[in-house]
């Protein structure tokens, strides 16, 4: 009986050692992998942020090409717009970023607006529409219809507007139109910009980020 107890105790000790060994074999690689991922993230994040900032500036310059500097300002506590400035540091148009649900997902766009509340250009920042159909909203054939348009003109032609929908992608086309209209609507009421706190300046000149 005593021998059996000793064997049982010895077996439990061996089992305990094996369990600890297994835990260490699994835990140590996980810790090393996690530390490596964290290090890579910390090392690359500043470069990723800078590249994202560069892409955003290029997109802003694309929709408001006359501007050389951009500055974020407030419409409300939750809404901002971007003011563009020319070489003489005079206001030269505004930019709004809007999102609307398309056929597959949210469509994120940038809308340039001149001082007469007309579209200067539209840039699709992000979309996940159907390739070959809704994804054609990014093509020049569709987007070239927007420059110069006022909010009243921004409707599909079948709704007595001026925009032709992408063939087979009415939902995606309408989402872009609605997003552009929403962007323009931010600037149709001048009182919206009165007595609102100015946000931190984030505009950068070309030479600082475009290389």
N, C-alpha and C positions, 0 to 999 in steps of 0.2 A: 504493500500500500504506500509506504514511504517513498519507494523508488518511483512509483507512478506519479506521485505528487511532484517529486523533483523533476521528472521528465516533463510534466505539464508546465511547471514554472520555467524550465529551460526553453521549452517550445514557445511560451508566451514572450520570453525575452528576445528570442530570435525573430519572432513575428514583429515585435516592437521595433527592432533594429531595421528590419526590412521596410516597414512602413515609413520610418524616418528617412531611410535611404531613398525610397520612392518619392517622398515629399521633396527632399532636397534636389533630386534629379529634375523634378518638374518645376520647382520654384525658382531655382537659380537661373535657368535659361529665360524664364518669364521676366524676372527682374532685370536681367541684362538686356533683353529685347525692349522692355518698356523704357529703360534708361536711354537706350540708343535712339528710340523713336522720339523721346522728349528732347534729346540733344539735337537731333536733326531738325526738329520743329523750331527750336529756339535759334538755331543757326540760320535757317532758311527764311523764317518769318519776315525779318526786315526786308530781305530782297523781294519776297512775294508781295509785301505791302507796297514797296516802291514800284514794282511792275504794275500792280493794280492801279496805283495812283497815276502812273504814266499812261496806261490805257484809258483811264477816265478822262484825263486831260486831252488826249488825242480825240476822244469821242466828242468832248465839248467843243474842241476847235472845229470838228467836222460839221457840227450842227450850227455853230456860230463862228464862221471863219474869219470875220472881221475883228474878233476879239483877240487880245494878246494876254489878257489877265482875267481871272475868274474869282468871284467871291461869293460864298454862301450867305444868304440872308433869310430872314424869317418871314413867313406868311402868317403862321400861327405857332403855337408852342410845339406842334407835332409836324408842321409842314414847312419845308424850305424851298427856295428856288436859288438859282445861280445867276448872278449879275455879271455880264461881260463888260469889259472896258477896252477902249482902243488905245493907240499909242500915246495919246494925250491924256490918258486916264479918265476919259469921259464915258459914261454909260452908253452902251451900243447894242443893247438887246438882252434878253433873258433866256434861261434854260430851265425846263421843268423835267423831272424824272417821274414817270408814271408806270403803273402796272395794271393790266387787265387780264382776266381769264380768257384764254383762247380755247381751241378745241381740246388740246391735250394738257395744257398747264398754263401758268401765268406767263404773260409776255411782258417783258420789261423794256421800256423805250425811253429815249431822250428826245425832247422836242425843243428846237431852237425857235425863238419868237422875236420878231423885230419890234421896233417902237410903235408900230401901227397894229400890233396884235395879229400879225400874219406869220404863218409858219415859214421859217428860213430853211429848215431841213429836219428830217426825222431819222433817227438812228435806232435800230433794234439792238439792244444790249444783250438780251438773253431770251431764248425761246426753245420750246421742245415740241414744236408742231410736227405733223406728219411729213416725213421726207417726200419730196416730189409733189406735195400738195400745199398744206399750210405753211411749210418751211419756206415757200416762195415769197412770203411777205418780206423777206430780207433782200430780195432782188431789186435792182434798180428800176425795172419795168414797173413795179408796184409803187415803190417809195418816191419816184420822181413826180408822182401826181400831187404830192403834198406841198412843196414850196410855193409860197405866195397865197395860199388859201387862208380864208378867215374861218372862224368857228361855224358860221352859218353855212358855208360851202362844204363843210366836212361831213358828207353823208354819201352813202352808196348812190349811184345813178338811179337805181330802181326806186330809191326813196327821195327822188328829186334833188340829189346832190351832184357832186362832180367826180367821185372816185369810182373807178372800176374795180370790182373785187377780183382777187386771184381766182382763176377758174377752178371750181371744185373745192374752194376753201372760203366760203362766205363767212363762216363763224370766225375764222382767224382774221380775215380782212376787217370784219366789223369790230373785232377786239382792238385792232390797231387804230382804227378810226376813233373809237370811243376813248382810247388812251390819249390820242392826240388832242381830241376835244377837251378832255379833262385837263391836259397840260395848258391849253390856251385859256380855259376858264379860270385858271389861277390868276390871270393877269387882266381879266375883263372888268374887274371892279377895283378901281384905283384906291378906294378907301381901305382895301385889304392890307395895304402896305403902310398905313399910317400908324404911328405911335407903337410900333413893334420893335422889340430889342434886336439889335444887330448881332448876328452870330459871329463866332470867331472866323477870322480871315483864313481861308484855306487855299485860295487861288495861288498858283505858281506860274511864273513866266516860263516860256518855252525852254530857254537855255538851262533851266534848273532840272527838268525831268525828261525832256525830249532829246535823246542822244542817239 
